[in-house]
Amino acid sequence: MNTLSFPKAYKHEHPPIKDINEIIETKKTAGQKAADRIAAIMGSWKFLIIQSIVIVLWITVNIAAYINK
């Protein structure tokens, strides 16, 4: 009866794998970096809640001004 044997491990000889995220970050323009920062701030829950509160207050002040006219 034949015994099973696994082949020898293949030795990889190639340059190290590059981190695509680092490559993309280094190639971004100033405008792209600014857009990413703005999107990160404006897409946060903190910003959305504060913006909603400000809009509700703005509506309330406008209604009060209209009633007292």
Buried (B, 14 or more C-beta within 10 A) or exposed (E): EEEEEEEEEEEEEEEEEEEEEEEEEEEEEEEEEEEEEEEEEEEEEEEEEEEEEEEEEEEEEEEEEEEEE
